Amino acid sequence: MNLALFGATGMIGQRILQEALQRGHTVTAVVRDPARLAEMHPNLHVVTGDILDPQSVASAVAGQDAVISAYGPGHGDAATLPAVAHSLIAGLTAAGVVRLIVVGGAGSLEVAPGVTLVETPEFPAAWKGLALAHGEMLKVFQAEGGALEWTYFSPAAFIQPGERTGTFRLGGDQLVTDANGESKISAEDYAIALIDELEKPAHVRQRFTAAY
């Protein structure tokens, strides 16, 4: 499968790139600075593009079978997330690409009926703005992404580099926790779940999540 990947140099994006290449997919990594990512694999191509510019998105993804956005803004740039959603919708539509998987946030997952993770007292204040922006991004896809076969993939509450086990549980709009009430996953296993969804779509025009 020919894939375009935004955010390939980030913590999660790097693992998605590795997983996709390992499974034999051809990946076009769309980055602002090509010098940050060397073409060290025969199935990896690096191109310059701007995820906030719909025309740039359209040019970068033309001819691809699917697009993955692992765009992860810093705290100061969190407000760009809804704009990224609009740009992806416009860019993919212009390019005639319909399949899109977006790396989302966990803050909008429900921990109780009508209560999201970001609304709980324990949620770190420093991450609240980013979590709320991710939630707004999801709303854009839900309201305006109907022409695309989009999937919004929320990670567990805690995600970091770790072991690639291939063992995890999937969920929908509710936070997935273990027997101790913890919600976590390695970035490597998150990447497995994402490429699984790409290869065998099960959550088209839906949000889903994964955790141990």
C-alpha positions in Angstrom: 0.0 0.0 0.0 1.2 3.5 -0.8 0.9 5.7 2.3 1.6 9.4 3.0 2.6 10.1 6.6 2.6 13.5 8.3 4.6 13.8 11.6 7.0 11.0 10.8 9.8 12.5 13.0 7.7 12.6 16.2 7.8 10.0 18.9 4.6 8.2 17.7 5.2 9.0 14.0 8.6 7.3 14.1 7.1 4.1 15.3 4.3 4.3 12.7 6.9 4.7 10.0 8.9 1.8 11.2 5.8 -0.5 11.5 4.5 0.5 8.0 7.9 -0.2 6.4 8.4 -3.4 8.3 5.1 -4.7 6.8 6.1 -3.8 3.3 4.2 -0.6 2.7 5.7 2.3 0.7 5.7 5.5 2.8 6.0 9.1 1.6 6.9 11.1 4.7 5.7 14.7 4.4 7.9 17.0 6.5 8.7 20.7 6.7 12.4 20.0 6.9 13.6 17.0 4.8 17.0 17.2 6.5 15.4 15.8 9.6 14.6 12.4 8.0 17.0 10.5 5.9 15.8 8.1 3.2 17.3 5.0 4.8 14.9 2.5 3.4 14.1 1.7 -0.3 10.3 2.1 0.4 10.7 5.5 2.1 10.4 8.7 0.3 10.7 12.1 1.9 9.0 15.2 0.5 8.5 18.7 1.8 5.0 19.8 2.8 2.9 21.8 5.2 -0.1 20.1 6.9 -1.7 23.5 7.5 -1.8 24.3 3.8 -4.6 22.4 2.0 -2.9 22.9 -1.4 0.4 21.5 0.0 -1.5 18.6 1.5 -3.2 17.9 -1.8 0.1 17.9 -3.7 1.9 15.7 -1.1 -0.8 13.0 -0.9 -1.8 12.8 -4.6 -1.8 9.2 -5.8 -1.6 7.7 -2.3 -3.8 4.9 -1.1 -4.2 6.3 2.4 -2.9 9.1 4.6 -1.8 9.0 8.2 -1.5 12.2 10.3 0.8 11.8 13.3 1.0 15.6 13.6 1.8 16.5 17.2 1.9 20.2 18.0 3.7 21.7 21.0 1.7 23.1 23.8 2.0 26.6 22.4 0.6 25.4 19.0 -2.3 23.3 20.3 -4.8 25.7 18.7 -3.6 24.6 15.3 -5.3 21.2 15.6 -8.8 22.1 14.3 -7.1 24.0 11.4 -5.1 20.8 10.7 -8.4 18.9 10.5 -9.9 21.4 8.0 -6.7 21.3 5.9 -6.5 17.5 5.8 -10.2 17.3 4.8 -9.7 19.9 2.0 -6.4 18.6 0.8 -7.4 14.9 0.6 -10.7 15.8 -1.1 -8.8 17.8 -3.7 -6.4 15.0 -4.3 -9.1 12.3 -4.5 -7.8 10.3 -1.5 -10.5 9.1 0.8 -8.7 7.0 3.6 -7.3 8.9 6.5 -6.1 7.8 10.0 -5.4 10.5 12.5 -3.3 10.2 15.7 -5.6 11.8 18.2 -5.6 12.6 21.9 -6.9 10.7 25.0 -8.4 13.6 26.8 -11.8 13.4 25.1 -12.3 9.7 26.0 -15.1 9.1 28.5 -14.2 7.8 32.0 -17.8 7.9 33.1 -21.1 8.6 31.4 -20.9 12.2 30.2 -17.4 12.8 31.8 -14.2 12.9 29.8 -10.7 12.3 31.0 -9.8 16.0 30.6 -12.6 17.0 32.9 -11.4 14.9 35.8 -9.6 16.7 38.7 -6.5 14.5 38.3 -5.9 15.6 34.7 -2.6 17.6 34.5 -3.3 21.3 34.0 -0.3 21.7 31.7 -1.9 19.3 29.2 -5.4 20.5 29.3 -5.2 23.0 26.4 -3.7 20.4 24.1 -6.3 17.8 25.2 -9.2 20.2 24.6 -7.7 21.1 21.1 -7.6 17.4 20.2 -11.2 17.1 21.2 -12.1 20.0 18.9 -10.2 18.3 16.1 -12.3 15.2 16.5 -15.5 17.3 16.3 -14.3 18.8 13.0 -14.0 15.3 11.5 -17.3 14.2 12.9 -19.1 17.3 11.5 -17.2 17.8 8.2 -15.3 14.7 7.3 -18.1 12.6 6.0 -16.8 12.5 2.4 -13.6 10.8 3.8 -13.1 7.4 5.3 -11.5 8.9 8.4 -10.5 7.2 11.6 -9.5 9.1 14.8 -7.2 6.9 16.9 -6.9 8.0 20.6 -4.0 6.5 22.5 -4.2 5.3 26.1 -3.9 8.0 28.7 -0.2 7.3 29.0 1.9 6.5 25.9 5.7 6.3 25.7 8.4 4.4 23.8 8.6 0.8 25.0 8.2 -2.9 24.1 6.5 -4.1 20.9 4.3 -6.9 22.3 1.4 -7.0 19.9 -0.9 -7.6 22.8 -3.4 -4.9 23.7 -7.2 -4.2 23.9 -9.2 -1.9 21.7 -12.1 0.4 22.7 -14.3 3.0 21.3 -15.1 6.3 23.0 -14.3 5.1 26.5 -10.9 5.0 28.2 -9.5 1.5 28.3 -7.9 0.7 31.7 -6.3 -2.4 33.2 -7.1 -4.1 36.5 -5.3 -1.4 38.4 -7.2 1.4 36.8 -4.3 2.4 34.7 -4.5 3.3 31.0 -1.2 2.9 29.1 0.4 1.6 25.9 3.8 1.7 24.3 4.2 3.7 21.1 5.3 0.6 19.4 2.1 -1.3 20.2 0.0 1.8 19.3 1.7 1.7 15.9 0.7 -1.9 15.4 -2.9 -1.1 16.2 -2.8 1.8 13.8 -1.4 -0.2 10.8 -3.8 -3.0 11.7 -6.7 -0.5 11.2 -5.2 0.7 8.0 -4.9 -2.8 6.5 -8.2 -4.1 7.8 -10.5 -1.1 8.5 -12.9 -1.6 11.4 -13.5 2.0 12.6 -14.3 4.0 9.5 -15.8 7.4 10.4 -15.3 6.5 14.1 -12.9 7.1 17.0 -11.2 4.1 18.7 -8.6 3.6 21.3 -6.1 1.0 22.4 -4.5 0.2 25.8 -3.2 -2.8 27.8 
